[in-house]
Amino acid sequence: TRLGTAGGRDFNDVAGVLRTANTIFKRYRGATKTEELYKELKYVLDTFTAPLLGLTQEISAALDASGADAAQAAPLLQCLRLICRIFFSLNSQELPEVFEDAMAEWMGLFHKFLTYAPPAGLASSDAEKASEADQLKAAVCDNINLYIEKNEEEFAPYLQTFVQDVWTLLMATDLATNRDHLVTSGVKFLTTVASSVHHKLFESPDTLRQVCENIILPNLQFRDDDEELFSDNHVEYIRRDLEGSDADTRRRGACELVKALTAKFPQHVTTAITGYVASLLQQYSTDPKKFWKAKDAAIYLVMALTIRSKSLVKGATETNDLVNIVDFFNQHIAPEIAAPKGGSHPVVRADALKFLTMFRQQIPKGVVAPLLPALVALLAAEENVVHSYAANCFERLLTVKEGPSVLRYASGDIAPLSQSIYTNLFQAFSVPDSAENEYVMKCVMRVIAFSGADVKPVATICLQQLSVMLLELCKNPRNPTFAHYLFESVASLLKNAGGDATIMGSFEQLLFPAYQHVLTADVVEFTPYVFQLLAQMIEGYPTGSSLPEAYMAIFPALLTPLMWDRRANVTPLVRLLKAYLSKNPQAIVSGGHLQGVLGVFQKLVSSKAQDHQGFYILNSFVESLALEAWADHLPTIWSILFQRQQASRTPKFSKSLIVFTCALCVKHGVGSVMDSMNKVQQGIFEMILENVVAADIGNVSGKIERKLACVAGTKFLTECPSILARPSAWTKLLVGVIAQCEKPEDAEAAAEDDDDAILEQMEANAGYAASYSKLTQGAAKDIDPVPDVTDVRVHVIRALSAFSQSQPLASALAQIPPECQSALASMATAAGVVLR
């Protein structure tokens, strides 16, 4: 009823109804396929599709009748655009039968809309906003692109017509900003076709030439609004150009079309594009200041032609073999990087830096090394984009590897430039709008980490700069990625120079004011970082040395419930507690803080999400405290753990309980476990050993945890009379220990630690407070509680062999599965021992 009746409709009202429908149906585009969704969609299609087609035909006829009357045509075009968007939503899941049956009618209408010539009065007067006709044509391009992607076979009869329509449309479209959406939608359609089985539509050399000259080259040009963005909004320029958020720009569309055509016609396209590149470079060489845009276009063309695949971590990973990357770099890129100040246009200089960054794997060290001084000089460039790209390039070069773990560049390669690097990096922060430049800060972090111990001479000076920035940042945290790299830089300095007592004293003086501000002002974004840095500083002290009073003054505040209510604080706070316990256990005990720490443990262990953190605290008690300091609390601890195990056990909790039990056994002996457990309830030790430890010890994961399980399991098997009296429990435990011995190395232990990939992931999910952001440069080192056991299999079999001399095991071993017997025999042979 809101639509009126044919012949008497108010198309402004119709547009309002269609706008509402579009909003409702838009959710189908990204919805997960479910039975409920398809039921709803079927109802909508059965009810809505036929009237929608009828309305579209009616409006199309009204558009014909409107002739040159722009005022009458405008609302009709708005309605048709909304109908196209509704069409897109209703077809986004899969091709509905009702649309397939009416495909000829819909495609005929779309063809008509693409070739529609609007009256002159419909041209947009807004430089940023597309006209109604262009908006309609862009929506049609989106629809036919959807069909070529999802319904290629059904759409095939109409393909030739639409390729011609879009081709003609793009050839007639100028470079005005308000036509960008139309152009990018059209180019995207041609790119999809070029990537499909129908790519032969572009096969002839003349067609390729026309595509290059009339579609690719014009839309690749650096425009005035790009230049304005480069100068006035470097953050947005970098976001589009470097970070790839320019998916809907003409330049990105043109580059994607080049890539699609190159994949299908490598020889022809490479030859053609190379010719255009040579022509552009020739034009640039005649007057570099006047024709710098030609060089910019040439570099982008070469990159589009050459890159087959790429990643954030490695840059270009697969390239076009027909392009000589090193030759092009030497002739046309290196001179732009090496040019003196003012010797290269800033945009071209940024392009050259981007080229080197992208092809850092392919360009040899011998070619890049002579350019390092020039690259370092560009870190202090006045233009925000240039020094950001230089910092990004330098930082990425330092991550390039020749093999699985061999870096291409060594600390000695940048040592002669060290002073200039730090000077220029910190100078970049003083350039207007670069005070929180995340690329520069990431480069600071990487250089410090890369330098290792070589950073010591400048460590205090670096930290002076960073601490000032940190205090300033605390007043108004804005950029989470910049903040993360700032804290990473501090962590890296602590890692590489914190072992020096003199330097550490300076560090404490510089950092504690910032820490104090974060904790007293409750800067929630930064408290997890501060806890990690404090833990790292405490861990750097020799075991047994007394910590400065400043550290102990903070400790009571760490036990307040508010601190632990914030999820992001828990992991770093647990690490900080462990650091205090490992370095200054006497002060914790004598200060009466043990009860407070146990209160934290009880809070954590009651949560299914955080229970493992509570066990980390208990394991730290085992590692760091004398047993007599907390033995009186052990029965209470066991009681809390057993209640949780009985009420709401999970695989994670059971594993953590086993690891704690094993750690206590290895450190303080079987008797400490048995006696303390039996104080809760006589005989409970045997029950836990059989029904928890023996049942799940084979499922323990983690390199150190598995080692503990094997060593402790062997102690229980050979030093515990009560389990020997229960043959079924003994064999059950033995089978679990054998299973651990036979397991391959954990995937997480065998995999290479790729801090770089972790940092890239952090960039993609930048943010703080809601989740814990780990400082990879300040990562804690795992401590092996049984360092004297170098080969677990040998240790286990030797202990069993020695035990069997006084307690023959033949009858017990006969009860275990054949594969376990075989494994034991193999272990015994390898160790040169005998089981009796």
TORVOTOR-267945 format. One record per residue (C-alpha): x, y, z. Coordinates in steps of 0.2 Angstrom, whole numbers, padded with zeros to 4 digits, always signed. Example, Ala and Ser with C-alpha at 12.3 -4.5 7.8 and 13.67 -1.06 7.14 Angstrom:
BEGIN
+0062-0022+0039+0068-0005+0036
# end
This chain:
BEGIN
+0000+0000+0000+0014+0012+0004+0020+0009-0014+0004+0016-0022-0003+0009-0038+0005+0008-0055+0002+0025-0065-0001+0035-0049+0015+0032-0038+0025+0045-0029+0042+0039-0032+0049+0048-0018+0038+0037-0007+0043+0022-0016+0062+0026-0013+0058+0027+0006+0050+0010+0006+0064+0003-0005+0077+0010+0007+0069+0002+0022+0069-0015+0012+0087-0013+0007+0092-0010+0026+0082-0026+0031+0089-0037+0017+0107-0031+0018+0110-0043+0032+0109-0058+0020+0125-0053+0012+0137-0059+0026+0125-0070+0035+0131-0088+0039+0121-0101+0030+0108-0109+0042+0091-0118+0040+0082-0104+0048+0091-0091+0036+0086-0101+0021+0068-0103+0027+0067-0084+0030+0075-0080+0013+0063-0092+0004+0048-0083+0011+0055-0066+0006+0059-0072-0012+0042-0080-0014+0034-0064-0008+0045-0051-0014+0054-0055-0030+0039-0055-0043+0033-0038-0037+0051-0031-0037+0053-0036-0055+0037-0029-0060+0041-0012-0051+0058-0012-0059+0050-0014-0076+0037+0000-0072+0051+0012-0066+0062+0008-0082+0047+0012-0093+0044+0028-0083+0063+0033-0085+0061+0031-0104+0046+0042-0103+0055+0056-0093+0066+0060-0108+0077+0075-0104+0068+0080-0088+0081+0078-0075+0069+0082-0061+0058+0068-0066+0072+0056-0069+0082+0058-0053+0070+0049-0041+0067+0035-0053+0086+0032-0054+0087+0032-0035+0073+0019-0034+0082+0009-0047+0099+0010-0038+0090+0004-0022+0082-0011-0032+0099-0016-0038+0106-0016-0020+0091-0027-0015+0095-0038-0029+0112-0040-0023+0107-0044-0006+0094-0057-0011+0107-0065-0023+0122-0065-0011+0119-0082-0003+0117-0092-0020+0107-0090-0036+0088-0092-0031+0077-0101-0043+0065-0086-0045+0079-0075-0051+0086-0089-0062+0069-0091-0071+0068-0072-0074+0087-0069-0078+0083-0064-0096+0072-0050-0089+0084-0044-0076+0099-0044-0087+0090-0035-0101+0086-0021-0088+0104-0021-0082+0110-0019-0100+0098-0005-0102+0104+0004-0086+0122+0002-0090+0120+0010-0108+0108+0024-0101+0112+0041-0107+0107+0053-0093+0101+0071-0097+0114+0084-0094+0104+0091-0079+0108+0075-0069+0127+0078-0068+0133+0080-0050+0138+0097-0044+0147+0089-0029+0165+0085-0033+0164+0070-0020+0146+0063-0023+0142+0053-0039+0127+0057-0049+0111+0046-0048+0115+0038-0065+0133+0034-0060+0127+0027-0043+0114+0016-0053+0128+0010-0065+0140+0006-0051+0126-0005-0042+0123-0014-0059+0142-0017-0060+0142-0025-0042+0127-0036-0047+0135-0043-0063+0151-0045-0054+0142-0055-0041+0135-0066-0055+0151-0069-0063+0159-0074-0046+0145-0085-0040+0134-0090-0055+0147-0091-0069+0138-0105-0079+0121-0097-0079+0128-0080-0082+0139-0085-0097+0126-0081-0111+0126-0063-0105+0144-0060-0102+0150-0054-0119+0136-0040-0119+0141-0034-0102+0160-0034-0105+0156-0023-0120+0145-0012-0109+0157-0010-0095+0171-0008-0108+0162+0006-0117+0157+0014-0100+0175+0015-0093+0182+0022-0110+0170+0036-0108+0172+0040-0090+0184+0054-0085+0195+0055-0069+0183+0065-0058+0183+0060-0040+0164+0058-0040+0166+0044-0053+0178+0034-0043+0165+0021-0037+0158+0018-0054+0176+0015-0061+0182+0004-0047+0166-0007-0049+0168-0008-0068+0186-0012-0067+0183-0025-0053+0170-0034-0065+0183-0034-0079+0196-0041-0067+0184-0055-0062+0181-0059-0080+0200-0059-0084+0203-0071-0069+0189-0083-0075+0188-0096-0088+0182-0083-0100+0198-0073-0100+0200-0077-0118+0189-0062-0121+0205-0051-0118+0216-0063-0128+0220-0052-0144+0235-0040-0143+0224-0026-0149+0211-0029-0134+0226-0029-0122+0233-0014-0129+0216-0004-0127+0214-0011-0110+0231-0004-0105+0230+0013-0114+0212+0017-0110+0208+0008-0093+0224+0004-0084+0236+0019-0087+0223+0033-0085+0217+0025-0068+0234+0022-0062+0238+0041-0062+0243+0050-0046+0229+0063-0045+0228+0080-0036+0218+0073-0022+0232+0060-0019+0245+0073-0018+0234+0083-0006+0233+0067+0005+0251+0064+0004+0255+0082+0011+0241+0085+0023+0235+0068+0029+0250+0056+0029+0241+0043+0041+0227+0041+0028+0239+0040+0013+0249+0027+0022+0234+0017+0027+0228+0016+0009+0245+0014+0000+0255+0004+0012+0242-0005+0022+0231-0010+0008+0215-0001+0013+0213+0006-0004+0203-0008-0011+0190+0004-0018+0203+0016-0027+0206+0017-0045+0224+0014-0043+0221-0002-0034+0208-0008-0046+0220-0005-0061+0234-0014-0052+0223-0029-0049+0217-0029-0067+0236-0029-0072+0239-0044-0060+0224-0054-0067+0229-0051-0085+0247-0056-0081+0242-0072-0073+0233-0077-0089+0244-0069-0103+0261-0067-0095+0271-0065-0110+0260-0053-0120+0256-0043-0104+0274-0042-0098+0279-0036-0116+0265-0023-0117+0267-0016-0099+0286-0015-0101+0284-0004-0116+0273+0008-0107+0285+0008-0092+0299+0012-0104+0289+0026-0112+0284+0033-0094+0302+0033-0088+0308+0041-0104+0296+0055-0101+0302+0057-0083+0320+0058-0088+0317+0073-0099+0311+0083-0084+0310+0074-0068+0303+0089-0058+0289+0091-0071+0285+0073-0075+0287+0065-0058+0270+0057-0060+0276+0047-0075+0289+0039-0064+0276+0036-0050+0265+0027-0063+0280+0017-0070+0285+0010-0052+0267+0005-0049+0265-0003-0065+0281-0013-0062+0275-0018-0045+0258-0024-0052+0266-0033-0066+0279-0042-0055+0270-0047-0039+0261-0063-0040+0258-0066-0021+0264-0056-0005+0262-0056+0013+0264-0044+0027+0278-0053+0035+0289-0056+0019+0284-0044+0006+0283-0052-0011+0283-0071-0010+0280-0075-0028+0285-0065-0043+0284-0064-0062+0300-0072-0069+0299-0062-0085+0303-0046-0075+0321-0043-0069+0318-0035-0052+0337-0032-0048+0340-0023-0065+0325-0012-0063+0330-0008-0045+0348-0003-0049+0343+0008-0064+0327+0016-0057+0325+0014-0039+0342+0015-0031+0346+0032-0038+0330+0039-0030+0334+0032-0013+0352+0038-0014+0348+0056-0021+0352+0070-0010+0339+0081-0001+0328+0089-0015+0336+0077-0028+0320+0066-0029+0302+0071-0028+0295+0065-0011+0281+0054-0019+0294+0046-0030+0306+0044-0016+0292+0035-0006+0288+0024-0021+0306+0019-0021+0306+0015-0003+0290+0005-0005+0298-0005-0020+0313-0010-0009+0302-0015+0005+0291-0025-0006+0305-0034-0015+0317-0035+0000+0318-0054-0001+0323-0054-0020+0335-0039-0019+0352-0046-0013+0362-0039+0002+0376-0034-0010+0364-0022-0019+0356-0015-0004+0370-0013+0008+0378+0002-0001+0361+0011+0001+0360+0009+0020+0368+0026+0024+0355+0034+0012+0341+0025+0019+0346+0030+0037+0347+0048+0031+0329+0047+0025+0323+0042+0043+0325+0061+0046+0316+0067+0030+0304+0081+0033+0290+0073+0024+0279+0062+0035+0276+0049+0022+0295+0048+0017+0302+0045+0035+0288+0033+0039+0291+0023+0023+0310+0024+0027+0307+0017+0044+0296+0004+0038+0309-0001+0025+0324-0001+0037+0314-0011+0050+0308-0024+0037+0325-0026+0030+0332-0031+0047+0319-0046+0048+0324-0054+0031+0331-0072+0033+0342-0082+0022+0336-0098+0029+0324-0104+0043+0333-0095+0057+0348-0085+0049+0346-0067+0047+0352-0059+0031+0359-0044+0040+0370-0044+0055+0372-0032+0070+0389-0027+0062+0381-0021+0046+0372-0007+0055+0384-0004+0069+0394+0010+0060+0378+0019+0057+0371+0017+0075+0373+0035+0080+0364+0041+0064+0350+0029+0066+0345+0033+0083+0347+0052+0080+0337+0052+0065+0323+0040+0072+0321+0051+0087+0322+0067+0076+0307+0060+0066+0296+0061+0082+0299+0080+0082+0291+0082+0065+0274+0089+0066+0261+0075+0066+0274+0061+0068+0275+0062+0087+0266+0046+0088+0272+0038+0072+0270+0019+0074+0282+0015+0059+0296+0025+0067+0293+0017+0084+0292+0000+0077+0309+0003+0069+0316+0009+0085+0311-0007+0093+0318-0017+0079+0335-0009+0079+0337-0011+0098+0332-0029+0097+0343-0032+0082+0358-0024+0090+0358-0035+0105+0372-0031+0117+0379-0018+0105+0365-0006+0111+0373-0004+0129+0383+0012+0125+0367+0021+0119+0355+0012+0130+0353+0025+0144+0351+0039+0131+0338+0029+0121+0328+0026+0137+0329+0044+0142+0320+0048+0126+0308+0034+0127+0304+0038+0146+0299+0056+0141+0288+0050+0127+0280+0037+0139+0276+0050+0152+0268+0061+0139+0258+0046+0131+0251+0042+0148+0242+0058+0149+0232+0054+0133+0234+0036+0126+0228+0038+0108+0237+0026+0096+0238+0008+0103+0250+0002+0090+0262+0016+0093+0260+0013+0112+0264-0006+0110+0280-0003+0100+0285+0010+0113+0284-0003+0127+0292-0016+0116+0307-0004+0114+0308-0002+0132+0307-0021+0135+0321-0024+0122+0332-0012+0130+0329-0021+0147+0333-0037+0138+0349-0032+0130+0356-0020+0143+0347-0024+0159+0360-0036+0165+0372-0022+0168+0370-0016+0186+0375+0002+0182+0363+0003+0167+0349-0005+0177+0351+0008+0191+0348+0022+0178+0334+0012+0170+0325+0012+0187+0327+0030+0189+0320+0034+0172+0306+0021+0172+0299+0022+0189+0291+0039+0188+0281+0033+0172+0276+0016+0181+0271+0026+0196+0260+0037+0186+0252+0023+0177+0248+0014+0193+0242+0029+0203+0232+0037+0189+0225+0020+0185+0229+0021+0166+0221+0005+0162+0227+0004+0144+0245+0003+0151+0245-0007+0167+0247-0024+0159+0263-0017+0150+0270-0010+0166+0267-0026+0175+0277-0035+0162+0291-0023+0162+0292-0024+0181+0293-0043+0180+0307-0042+0167+0317-0030+0178+0315-0041+0194+0319-0056+0184+0336-0048+0179+0342-0047+0197+0353-0062+0203+0344-0075+0213+0345-0072+0232+0350-0053+0230+0338-0041+0239+0327-0030+0228+0328-0011+0230+0314-0005+0242+0305+0003+0227+0300-0014+0221+0294-0020+0238+0284-0004+0241+0273-0009+0225+0270-0027+0231+0255-0025+0243+0245-0015+0230+0247-0030+0218+0236-0040+0229+0221-0029+0229+0205-0037+0221+0203-0023+0209+0219-0027+0200+0213-0045+0197+0196-0040+0191+0203-0034+0175+0206-0048+0164+0220-0040+0154+0230-0038+0170+0229-0057+0176+0243-0064+0165+0256-0051+0168+0252-0049+0186+0254-0068+0188+0271-0067+0180+0275-0052+0191+0271-0062+0207+0282-0076+0201+0296-0064+0198+0294-0058+0216+0293-0075+0223+0309-0081+0213+0320-0067+0217+0314-0061+0235+0305-0075+0243+0311-0071+0260+0303-0054+0259+0287-0061+0254+0286-0073+0269+0293-0061+0282+0282-0047+0276+0266-0058+0279+0261-0057+0261+0259-0076+0259+0241-0076+0264+0237-0062+0251+0246-0072+0237+0236-0087+0242+0220-0077+0241+0224-0072+0223+0227-0091+0219+0210-0095+0227+0201-0082+0216+0210-0088+0200+0207-0106+0203+0189-0104+0205+0187-0097+0187+0187-0109+0172+0195-0096+0162+0209-0091+0174+0212-0107+0184+0228-0111+0175+0235-0094+0181+0232-0099+0199+0242-0115+0196+0256-0104+0189+0257-0096+0206+0257-0113+0215+0271-0119+0204+0281-0104+0208+0278-0108+0227+0286-0125+0223+0301-0118+0213+0305-0103+0225+0299-0106+0242+0306-0117+0256+0293-0131+0259+0292-0126+0278+0287-0108+0273+0271-0114+0266+0269-0133+0271+0255-0128+0284+0245-0121+0269+0246-0136+0258+0231-0146+0265+0220-0131+0263+0227-0129+0245+0224-0147+0241+0206-0146+0248+0202-0131+0237+0209-0140+0222+0200-0157+0226+0183-0148+0228+0185-0139+0211+0191-0155+0203+0175-0164+0210+0163-0150+0206+0168-0144+0189+0183-0153+0182+0189-0148+0165+0203-0156+0154+0214-0140+0157+0211-0141+0176+0215-0159+0177+0231-0156+0167+0236-0142+0178+0233-0152+0194+0244-0166+0188+0258-0154+0183+0257-0146+0201+0257-0163+0209+0272-0168+0199+0282-0152+0202+0280-0154+0221+0285-0172+0220+0301-0168+0210+0306-0154+0221+0302-0160+0238+0299-0179+0236+0285-0191+0235+0282-0190+0254+0278-0171+0253+0264-0175+0241+0257-0190+0250+0258-0183+0268+0250-0166+0264+0236-0174+0253+0232-0187+0267+0230-0173+0279+0214-0168+0269+0207-0185+0270+0216-0202+0274+0219-0212+0259+0215-0198+0246+0233-0198+0240+0230-0216+0232+0214-0211+0225+0221-0195+0216+0236-0204+0210+0226-0218+0202+0210-0208+0196+0218-0191+0191+0237-0193+0189+0238-0210+0182+0222-0207+0171+0228-0191+0163+0247-0190+0164+0248-0196+0146+0238-0181+0140+0250-0168+0148+0257-0156+0135+0271-0143+0134+0290-0147+0134+0294-0144+0152+0277-0150+0159+0279-0167+0150+0297-0169+0156+0290-0165+0174+0277-0178+0172+0289-0192+0166+0301-0188+0180+0288-0187+0194+0278-0202+0187+0294-0212+0188+0297-0207+0206+0279-0212+0210+0282-0229+0202+0298-0232+0211+0297-0223+0228+0279-0225+0233+0275-0241+0243+0256-0238+0243+0254-0238+0224+0265-0254+0223+0252-0263+0233+0239-0259+0220+0245-0267+0204+0231-0260+0193+0235-0242+0198+0254-0245+0196+0252-0252+0178+0240-0238+0173+0253-0225+0179+0267-0234+0170+0257-0234+0153+0254-0216+0155+0273-0212+0158+0277-0223+0143+0264-0214+0132+0273-0198+0137+0290-0205+0132+0284-0211+0116+0276-0195+0110+0284-0184+0097+0290-0167+0102+0275-0155+0104+0271-0145+0089+0273-0129+0099+0290-0133+0105+0296-0139+0088+0289-0124+0079+0301-0109+0076+0296-0095+0087+0291-0081+0075+0290-0065+0085+0288-0056+0069+0272-0065+0064+0266-0062+0082+0269-0043+0080+0261-0043+0063+0246-0051+0071+0246-0038+0085+0246-0024+0072+0231-0032+0063+0222-0033+0080+0229-0017+0088+0221-0012+0104+0223-0013+0123+0213-0015+0139+0201-0028+0132+0214-0041+0130+0232-0045+0136+0245-0039+0124+0261-0049+0126+0278-0040+0125+0288-0052+0114+0304-0043+0117+0301-0045+0136+0295-0063+0136+0299-0073+0151+0312-0088+0149+0305-0105+0155+0315-0113+0169+0318-0131+0168+0315-0139+0186+0325-0154+0182+0340-0148+0171+0350-0163+0176+0338-0175+0166+0344-0172+0148+0336-0188+0141+0319-0192+0148+0318-0209+0140+0335-0214+0147+0331-0207+0164+0314-0217+0165+0321-0233+0160+0336-0232+0171+0326-0228+0186+0314-0243+0182+0329-0255+0179+0337-0250+0196+0321-0252+0205+0318-0269+0197+0334-0276+0204+0326-0276+0222+0307-0277+0216+0305-0288+0201+0293-0281+0188+0291-0295+0176+0273-0300+0182+0267-0282+0182+0275-0278+0165+0265-0293+0158+0249-0284+0162+0253-0269+0151+0248-0268+0132+0260-0276+0120+0265-0260+0112+0270-0253+0129+0280-0269+0132+0289-0266+0115+0292-0248+0119+0300-0252+0136+0311-0265+0128+0317-0253+0115+0321-0240+0128+0330-0253+0138+0341-0258+0123+0345-0240+0119+0350-0236+0137+0360-0253+0139+0350-0259+0154+0339-0274+0159+0322-0274+0167+0319-0289+0179
# end
